[in-house]
Amino acid sequence: MARPARVSPDAILAAAALEFAARGFAGARVDRIARRARVNKAMLYYHFNSKERLYRTLLRQIFTRAAERLRAIGAGSGTSAEKVDRAIAGMAGFIQEHSFFPAIMLREVAEGGAHLDRGTLKALAGVPRAIAAIVQAGVAAGDFRRVHPLFAYFSMLAPIVFYLAGTPIRKEISHLRLMDMRSLSPGEFVRQAQESARRSLARDARHTGG
């Protein structure tokens, strides 16, 4: 049997990301993904077998890349506070690079992670594990007060995801002149998130490094 012509799975994943972000898992259509990727459905199924496998492959890839970036920050040089700053900036930058991610993740949260299998959850767990390791090392070094590392992770990540997911809504509010939100830049938000994290983690609230 002749092997199908070579098509990059990355092109299919990029097309799938847009479709899943716009319509969610249930509403996404394989034929639309194939058209976006400029392949036929047979080629898509050749690489991924099913819509479910395509979705999980996409999420596993994203979670794995995010965790790798955060682990590199944790393994790098700098103080505990500097690493937390870099982790927050790194998470925000990663989400901006993968603009489809907040919509997909918020849908999964709303649906109770209905489409996440063990392998996908294992990849996802690498993200909080990497942040928790940075916080835990800071606590052990006496740089941070005693906090639960995973609670610290959620307090950092949730505002970033929610803020970036709301970008289209803020633009529309400004466009309709209901409130001027044009000055709320991602960079300024990241700086405020970093300051909040330093204050929250600091052993002495009077010494936040800000």
C-alpha positions in Angstrom: 0.0 0.0 0.0 1.4 3.4 -1.0 2.2 5.8 1.8 0.2 9.1 1.6 2.0 12.2 0.6 3.9 13.8 3.4 2.0 16.5 5.2 3.2 18.3 8.4 1.2 17.3 11.4 2.1 20.7 12.8 0.0 22.3 10.1 -3.0 20.2 11.1 -2.5 21.0 14.8 -2.3 24.7 14.0 -5.6 24.5 12.1 -7.1 22.4 14.9 -6.1 25.0 17.5 -8.2 27.7 15.8 -11.2 25.5 15.3 -11.2 24.2 18.9 -10.7 27.7 20.3 -13.6 29.0 18.2 -16.1 26.2 18.7 -15.0 23.9 21.5 -14.4 20.2 21.2 -18.1 19.3 20.6 -18.6 22.1 18.0 -15.4 21.5 16.1 -15.6 19.8 12.7 -12.9 17.7 11.2 -13.8 18.9 7.7 -13.2 22.5 8.7 -9.9 21.6 10.3 -8.9 19.8 7.2 -9.8 22.7 5.0 -7.8 25.1 7.2 -4.8 22.8 7.0 -5.3 22.3 3.2 -5.4 18.6 3.5 -8.2 16.1 3.0 -9.9 14.3 5.9 -8.2 11.0 5.0 -4.8 12.6 5.6 -5.9 14.1 8.9 -7.1 10.7 10.1 -3.9 9.2 8.8 -2.0 11.3 11.3 -4.4 11.5 14.2 -7.0 8.8 13.8 -9.8 10.8 15.4 -10.9 14.3 16.5 -10.4 13.2 20.1 -6.8 12.2 19.5 -6.1 15.4 17.5 -7.5 17.5 20.4 -5.5 15.6 23.1 -2.3 15.8 21.0 -2.7 19.5 20.7 -3.2 20.0 24.4 -0.3 17.6 25.4 2.0 19.5 23.1 1.0 22.9 24.6 1.2 21.7 28.2 4.6 20.1 27.6 6.1 23.2 26.0 4.8 25.4 28.7 6.2 23.2 31.4 9.6 23.0 29.7 9.8 26.8 29.6 8.9 27.1 33.3 11.4 24.4 34.3 14.1 26.2 32.4 13.3 29.3 34.4 13.5 27.3 37.7 16.8 25.8 36.7 18.3 29.1 35.7 20.2 31.7 37.8 18.7 34.4 39.9 16.9 35.0 43.2 13.7 33.3 44.1 11.8 36.5 43.5 13.4 37.0 40.1 12.4 33.5 39.1 8.8 34.1 40.1 8.9 37.3 38.0 10.3 35.4 35.0 7.7 32.6 35.5 4.8 35.1 35.4 6.2 36.9 32.4 6.9 33.5 30.8 3.4 32.2 31.3 1.9 35.4 29.9 4.3 35.4 27.0 3.5 31.7 26.2 -0.2 32.4 26.3 0.2 35.4 24.0 2.2 33.2 21.6 -0.6 30.6 21.7 -3.6 32.9 21.6 -6.0 30.0 21.2 -5.1 28.5 24.5 -7.2 30.6 27.0 -10.4 29.8 25.1 -9.8 26.1 25.0 -8.7 25.9 28.6 -11.6 27.9 29.9 -14.0 25.6 28.0 -12.4 22.6 29.6 -12.7 24.1 33.0 -16.3 24.9 32.4 -16.9 21.3 31.3 -15.0 19.7 34.1 -12.1 18.5 32.0 -14.4 16.1 30.2 -12.0 15.6 27.3 -8.8 15.2 29.2 -7.5 11.7 29.5 -4.7 10.5 31.8 -1.9 11.3 29.3 -3.2 14.8 28.8 -3.6 15.4 32.5 -0.1 14.1 33.1 1.2 16.8 30.6 -0.9 19.4 32.2 0.4 18.6 35.7 3.9 19.5 34.5 2.9 23.2 34.5 1.8 23.6 38.2 4.7 21.2 39.2 7.2 23.6 37.6 5.8 26.7 39.3 5.4 24.9 42.6 9.1 23.9 42.4 10.1 27.5 42.1 8.0 28.6 45.0 9.0 25.6 47.2 12.7 26.3 46.6 12.1 29.9 47.7 10.4 28.8 50.8 13.2 26.3 51.6 15.8 29.1 51.1 13.9 31.4 53.5 13.2 33.9 50.7 9.4 33.3 50.8 7.0 32.8 53.7 5.5 29.4 54.2 2.8 29.0 51.5 1.3 26.1 49.7 3.2 26.0 46.4 0.1 24.9 44.4 -2.1 27.6 45.8 0.6 30.1 44.8 0.5 28.6 41.3 -3.2 29.1 41.0 -3.1 32.6 42.3 -0.5 33.4 39.6 -2.0 31.6 36.6 -5.7 32.2 36.9 -5.5 36.0 36.6 -3.2 35.8 33.5 -5.5 33.3 31.7 -8.6 35.3 32.5 -7.1 38.7 31.6 -5.7 37.5 28.2 -8.9 35.5 27.4 -10.9 38.7 27.9 -8.9 40.8 25.4 -11.7 40.8 22.7 -14.3 41.8 25.3 -12.1 44.7 26.5 -11.6 45.9 22.9 -15.4 45.8 22.3 -16.1 47.7 25.5 -13.6 50.4 24.4 -15.0 50.4 20.9 -18.5 51.0 22.2 -17.2 53.7 24.5 -18.7 52.1 27.5 -15.3 52.3 29.3 -11.9 53.2 28.0 -9.7 50.1 28.5 -7.2 50.9 25.8 -4.4 51.6 28.3 -4.6 48.2 29.9 -1.6 46.7 28.2 -0.5 43.1 28.7 2.9 44.4 29.8 1.4 46.6 32.5 -0.8 43.7 33.7 2.3 41.4 33.9 4.1 44.0 36.0 1.2 44.3 38.4 0.9 40.5 38.6 4.6 40.3 39.4 4.3 42.9 42.2 1.3 41.1 43.6 3.1 37.8 43.7 6.2 39.3 45.4 4.0 40.9 48.1 2.1 37.7 48.6 5.2 35.5 48.9 7.5 37.9 50.8 8.5 36.9 54.3 8.2 40.5 55.4 5.5 42.5 53.6 7.7 45.6 54.0 10.4 44.0 51.7 8.7 43.0 48.4 11.5 44.0 46.0 9.0 46.2 44.1 
